[in-house]
Amino acid sequence: MLIYLSCKPESDSSVPEWAIVELQGLVQMKKDVTTGPTVIGDLHYYHRNKQPVLVLGHHILNGKEVKLEQPMAVIEKVNVEGKMEYKLKAVVKKKILFKSRPKPIISHVSEKV
């Protein structure tokens, strides 16, 4: 079986590099009636230690970047002139791992009167 792989990106001369976000456990979300992409949380990097931080609602998760042993390719199946080809979309060389339990974000602590 021959598989044709197109390594030419559409607009740039280099292939984009993506990362995998790995979460331990279950992420439950409220049902939303809006269409389109679903936003789960906000991913931030601190400049001091360059550690990723994921904010999910009222919880925060601290993570770390891990280099993958084997890079992965993200490919797209396309039909070109009756031939099935695979187009290279990106290369994945690292993952962002969040394996600790989420910590609650406390924004206001009431004072005793």
PyRosetta script that sets phi, psi and omega in degrees:
from pyrosetta import init, pose_from_sequence

init()
pose = pose_from_sequence("MLIYLSCKPESDSSVPEWAIVELQGLVQMKKDVTTGPTVIGDLHYYHRNKQPVLVLGHHILNGKEVKLEQPMAVIEKVNVEGKMEYKLKAVVKKKILFKSRPKPIISHVSEKV")
pose.set_psi(1, 127.9)
pose.set_omega(1, 178.6)
pose.set_phi(2, -96.6)
pose.set_psi(2, 132.9)
pose.set_omega(2, 176.1)
pose.set_phi(3, -119.6)
pose.set_psi(3, 120.2)
pose.set_omega(3, 179.8)
pose.set_phi(4, -92.1)
pose.set_psi(4, 127.1)
pose.set_omega(4, -178.4)
pose.set_phi(5, -120.8)
pose.set_psi(5, 117.3)
pose.set_omega(5, 178.6)
pose.set_phi(6, -90.2)
pose.set_psi(6, 120.1)
pose.set_omega(6, -177.0)
pose.set_phi(7, -100.7)
pose.set_psi(7, 15.2)
pose.set_omega(7, -179.8)
pose.set_phi(8, -95.6)
pose.set_psi(8, 115.4)
pose.set_omega(8, 174.6)
pose.set_phi(9, -69.3)
pose.set_psi(9, 158.0)
pose.set_omega(9, -174.4)
pose.set_phi(10, -67.5)
pose.set_psi(10, -49.2)
pose.set_omega(10, -171.4)
pose.set_phi(11, -117.3)
pose.set_psi(11, -26.4)
pose.set_omega(11, -174.4)
pose.set_phi(12, -110.9)
pose.set_psi(12, 159.6)
pose.set_omega(12, -179.4)
pose.set_phi(13, -83.9)
pose.set_psi(13, -13.1)
pose.set_omega(13, 179.3)
pose.set_phi(14, -113.9)
pose.set_psi(14, 155.3)
pose.set_omega(14, 179.7)
pose.set_phi(15, -82.6)
pose.set_psi(15, 130.9)
pose.set_omega(15, 180.0)
pose.set_phi(16, -66.0)
pose.set_psi(16, 150.0)
pose.set_omega(16, 178.7)
pose.set_phi(17, -108.7)
pose.set_psi(17, 124.8)
pose.set_omega(17, 179.5)
pose.set_phi(18, -108.5)
pose.set_psi(18, 171.3)
pose.set_omega(18, 175.8)
pose.set_phi(19, -132.8)
pose.set_psi(19, 152.8)
pose.set_omega(19, 176.4)
pose.set_phi(20, -97.0)
pose.set_psi(20, 136.4)
pose.set_omega(20, 174.0)
pose.set_phi(21, -102.2)
pose.set_psi(21, 119.1)
pose.set_omega(21, -177.9)
pose.set_phi(22, -111.9)
pose.set_psi(22, 123.4)
pose.set_omega(22, 178.2)
pose.set_phi(23, -114.6)
pose.set_psi(23, 141.4)
pose.set_omega(23, 176.0)
pose.set_phi(24, -96.3)
pose.set_psi(24, 131.4)
pose.set_omega(24, 178.5)
pose.set_phi(25, 102.1)
pose.set_psi(25, -155.8)
pose.set_omega(25, -173.7)
pose.set_phi(26, -121.0)
pose.set_psi(26, 133.4)
pose.set_omega(26, 175.7)
pose.set_phi(27, -107.1)
pose.set_psi(27, 115.8)
pose.set_omega(27, 178.7)
pose.set_phi(28, -106.7)
pose.set_psi(28, 135.6)
pose.set_omega(28, -179.2)
pose.set_phi(29, -125.7)
pose.set_psi(29, 154.0)
pose.set_omega(29, 174.1)
pose.set_phi(30, -73.4)
pose.set_psi(30, 147.2)
pose.set_omega(30, 178.4)
pose.set_phi(31, -68.9)
pose.set_psi(31, 133.9)
pose.set_omega(31, 179.3)
pose.set_phi(32, -121.3)
pose.set_psi(32, 137.5)
pose.set_omega(32, -177.1)
pose.set_phi(33, -86.7)
pose.set_psi(33, -6.6)
pose.set_omega(33, -179.2)
pose.set_phi(34, -73.7)
pose.set_psi(34, 150.1)
pose.set_omega(34, 177.7)
pose.set_phi(35, -97.1)
pose.set_psi(35, 165.0)
pose.set_omega(35, 179.7)
pose.set_phi(36, 103.9)
pose.set_psi(36, -168.3)
pose.set_omega(36, -177.0)
pose.set_phi(37, -67.3)
pose.set_psi(37, 146.9)
pose.set_omega(37, 179.0)
pose.set_phi(38, -99.6)
pose.set_psi(38, 127.2)
pose.set_omega(38, 178.2)
pose.set_phi(39, -92.4)
pose.set_psi(39, 121.3)
pose.set_omega(39, -179.0)
pose.set_phi(40, -91.3)
pose.set_psi(40, -41.9)
pose.set_omega(40, -177.9)
pose.set_phi(41, -171.4)
pose.set_psi(41, -169.5)
pose.set_omega(41, -179.3)
pose.set_phi(42, -116.8)
pose.set_psi(42, 131.1)
pose.set_omega(42, 178.8)
pose.set_phi(43, -105.0)
pose.set_psi(43, 125.3)
pose.set_omega(43, -178.7)
pose.set_phi(44, -127.6)
pose.set_psi(44, 156.2)
pose.set_omega(44, 173.1)
pose.set_phi(45, -121.4)
pose.set_psi(45, 131.4)
pose.set_omega(45, 173.5)
pose.set_phi(46, -82.3)
pose.set_psi(46, 138.9)
pose.set_omega(46, -175.7)
pose.set_phi(47, -73.0)
pose.set_psi(47, -31.0)
pose.set_omega(47, -177.0)
pose.set_phi(48, -63.0)
pose.set_psi(48, -58.6)
pose.set_omega(48, -175.0)
pose.set_phi(49, -109.0)
pose.set_psi(49, 0.7)
pose.set_omega(49, 178.3)
pose.set_phi(50, 54.5)
pose.set_psi(50, 37.7)
pose.set_omega(50, 177.8)
pose.set_phi(51, -95.4)
pose.set_psi(51, 135.9)
pose.set_omega(51, 178.6)
pose.set_phi(52, -74.7)
pose.set_psi(52, 143.4)
pose.set_omega(52, 177.7)
pose.set_phi(53, -130.5)
pose.set_psi(53, 129.2)
pose.set_omega(53, -179.4)
pose.set_phi(54, -112.7)
pose.set_psi(54, 125.4)
pose.set_omega(54, 178.2)
pose.set_phi(55, -105.6)
pose.set_psi(55, 117.0)
pose.set_omega(55, 179.1)
pose.set_phi(56, -117.2)
pose.set_psi(56, 101.9)
pose.set_omega(56, -179.7)
pose.set_phi(57, 61.7)
pose.set_psi(57, -116.3)
pose.set_omega(57, 179.4)
pose.set_phi(58, -104.5)
pose.set_psi(58, 26.7)
pose.set_omega(58, -179.7)
pose.set_phi(59, -130.5)
pose.set_psi(59, 153.4)
pose.set_omega(59, -179.9)
pose.set_phi(60, -128.6)
pose.set_psi(60, 139.4)
pose.set_omega(60, 178.5)
pose.set_phi(61, -124.7)
pose.set_psi(61, 134.2)
pose.set_omega(61, 175.5)
pose.set_phi(62, -99.6)
pose.set_psi(62, 137.4)
pose.set_omega(62, -177.0)
pose.set_phi(63, -134.0)
pose.set_psi(63, -169.2)
pose.set_omega(63, 176.5)
pose.set_phi(64, -150.2)
pose.set_psi(64, 155.7)
pose.set_omega(64, 176.9)
pose.set_phi(65, -88.6)
pose.set_psi(65, 135.7)
pose.set_omega(65, 179.5)
pose.set_phi(66, -127.7)
pose.set_psi(66, 130.2)
pose.set_omega(66, 177.5)
pose.set_phi(67, -78.5)
pose.set_psi(67, 133.5)
pose.set_omega(67, 178.4)
pose.set_phi(68, -74.7)
pose.set_psi(68, 143.9)
pose.set_omega(68, 178.1)
pose.set_phi(69, -65.9)
pose.set_psi(69, -42.8)
pose.set_omega(69, 178.5)
pose.set_phi(70, -119.9)
pose.set_psi(70, 123.6)
pose.set_omega(70, 175.8)
pose.set_phi(71, -64.3)
pose.set_psi(71, 151.9)
pose.set_omega(71, 178.6)
pose.set_phi(72, -115.9)
pose.set_psi(72, 152.1)
pose.set_omega(72, 176.6)
pose.set_phi(73, -108.4)
pose.set_psi(73, 137.2)
pose.set_omega(73, 173.7)
pose.set_phi(74, -101.4)
pose.set_psi(74, 117.0)
pose.set_omega(74, -175.9)
pose.set_phi(75, -121.8)
pose.set_psi(75, 156.5)
pose.set_omega(75, 179.3)
pose.set_phi(76, -123.2)
pose.set_psi(76, 134.4)
pose.set_omega(76, 179.6)
pose.set_phi(77, -85.6)
pose.set_psi(77, 123.4)
pose.set_omega(77, -179.9)
pose.set_phi(78, -129.8)
pose.set_psi(78, 151.3)
pose.set_omega(78, 177.5)
pose.set_phi(79, -105.0)
pose.set_psi(79, 111.5)
pose.set_omega(79, -178.7)
pose.set_phi(80, -116.6)
pose.set_psi(80, 112.2)
pose.set_omega(80, 177.3)
pose.set_phi(81, 52.2)
pose.set_psi(81, 46.0)
pose.set_omega(81, 177.5)
pose.set_phi(82, 80.2)
pose.set_psi(82, -4.6)
pose.set_omega(82, 178.9)
pose.set_phi(83, -105.0)
pose.set_psi(83, 138.3)
pose.set_omega(83, 176.6)
pose.set_phi(84, -85.8)
pose.set_psi(84, 123.1)
pose.set_omega(84, 178.2)
pose.set_phi(85, -126.8)
pose.set_psi(85, 163.6)
pose.set_omega(85, 177.6)
pose.set_phi(86, -119.1)
pose.set_psi(86, 127.4)
pose.set_omega(86, -177.8)
pose.set_phi(87, -105.3)
pose.set_psi(87, 131.5)
pose.set_omega(87, 179.6)
pose.set_phi(88, -75.1)
pose.set_psi(88, 119.5)
pose.set_omega(88, -179.4)
pose.set_phi(89, -94.7)
pose.set_psi(89, -42.6)
pose.set_omega(89, -177.0)
pose.set_phi(90, -163.3)
pose.set_psi(90, 169.1)
pose.set_omega(90, 175.0)
pose.set_phi(91, -121.1)
pose.set_psi(91, 134.4)
pose.set_omega(91, 179.2)
pose.set_phi(92, -107.8)
pose.set_psi(92, 117.3)
pose.set_omega(92, -179.2)
pose.set_phi(93, -115.8)
pose.set_psi(93, -10.9)
pose.set_omega(93, -178.3)
pose.set_phi(94, -144.8)
pose.set_psi(94, 161.9)
pose.set_omega(94, 173.7)
pose.set_phi(95, -131.1)
pose.set_psi(95, 151.3)
pose.set_omega(95, 177.4)
pose.set_phi(96, -104.8)
pose.set_psi(96, 113.0)
pose.set_omega(96, -171.3)
pose.set_phi(97, -103.4)
pose.set_psi(97, 124.6)
pose.set_omega(97, 174.7)
pose.set_phi(98, -117.0)
pose.set_psi(98, 101.3)
pose.set_omega(98, -176.7)
pose.set_phi(99, -116.1)
pose.set_psi(99, -2.2)
pose.set_omega(99, 178.4)
pose.set_phi(100, -90.0)
pose.set_psi(100, 163.6)
pose.set_omega(100, 178.9)
pose.set_phi(101, -73.0)
pose.set_psi(101, 146.4)
pose.set_omega(101, 179.3)
pose.set_phi(102, -68.3)
pose.set_psi(102, 146.1)
pose.set_omega(102, 177.0)
pose.set_phi(103, -106.6)
pose.set_psi(103, 139.0)
pose.set_omega(103, 179.2)
pose.set_phi(104, -71.3)
pose.set_psi(104, 144.7)
pose.set_omega(104, 175.1)
pose.set_phi(105, -93.8)
pose.set_psi(105, 120.4)
pose.set_omega(105, 179.2)
pose.set_phi(106, -106.4)
pose.set_psi(106, 115.6)
pose.set_omega(106, -175.3)
pose.set_phi(107, -96.7)
pose.set_psi(107, -29.0)
pose.set_omega(107, -176.4)
pose.set_phi(108, -145.0)
pose.set_psi(108, 124.5)
pose.set_omega(108, 177.2)
pose.set_phi(109, -109.0)
pose.set_psi(109, 122.3)
pose.set_omega(109, -178.6)
pose.set_phi(110, -73.1)
pose.set_psi(110, 145.8)
pose.set_omega(110, -179.8)
pose.set_phi(111, -95.3)
pose.set_psi(111, 147.4)
pose.set_omega(111, 175.9)
pose.set_phi(112, -79.3)
pose.set_psi(112, 136.2)
pose.set_omega(112, 179.8)
pose.set_phi(113, -106.7)
pose.dump_pdb("model.pdb")
